[in-house]
Amino acid sequence: MTARAQGYLFVLITMCIWGGFTILSRLNLHWHISAWDLVAMRFAVAFIILMPILIYKKDFAFLWHPRPVILALTGGLAYCLSVYTAFLHAPAAHAAIFLNGCIPLCTAVAAYLLFRQPFDRHTWLSLIIMLSALALMGYLLLQQQATALGWGDVSFFLSAVWWGIFTVLLKQWKLSAWHSMVSVAIWSAVIYLPIYLLFIPQHFSDAAPVHLLVQGLFHGVLVVIVATLTYVAAIERLGAFKTGSIVSLAPFIAALVAVPVLDEPLNMAIVCGLVGMGVGALQPWRWLRPDTLSTQLKQQNQD
């Protein structure tokens, strides 16, 4: 396989995992698995797998710096607790709008507030499109006298804020994919699991063992480890913009899949929100830029 073909294969794997994240996280409502229990399983499984590798590699020095702890607290614990809680209260389509749609905007705002990085014209255009989509969605919901928005949507937006902060810190501190993944997994487990075991009631008896096994392996192995590695591998072969644009489609596709699979509602207001936030997040106009097209042609010629 050429490097380009490998890149698209890694993108496909990442999309399947990220789309599955939406569907399986939403299934926790039907499988009676709490957000607290799922976070514990996620980081316990990742810790069990990654810690022996760290011991074998004798690569511990980076863990004692404050930065890995901060990354674990933001992109690990805060993000996971808020996003898993949100999926228990709001459908998958709302996740695509208020989580995945808002992540680019929250990342840009975090970059400005933390490091004074100004908005570029693409961010401003995305902001206008997203706010217009949200305004239209809100208007249609009022016309329908629907009360479809609630705490779950607030939690999705908080998750986007945490992930935006995490992304900016990750870019600014320039940690490798391996160190970033291990930092989040190890420190999240070290910080959260003792608190969980001592102070948080466990509800594993409320769920079927097979459901616990599926969620633990999926979130602890596929999401934390495999998706991180395939995403980085795709970026190395296709570039950050193309990879990010294609992979960002996964949650929006998952939102449509959730309608027949999970019997979730979908009305014109939510469709407007999905389309507007999707366009704002993907920034499709950038695909038509001359420098983007020339980069694609050069890569095809090299392949």
Disulfide bonds with the S-S distance in Angstrom:
none
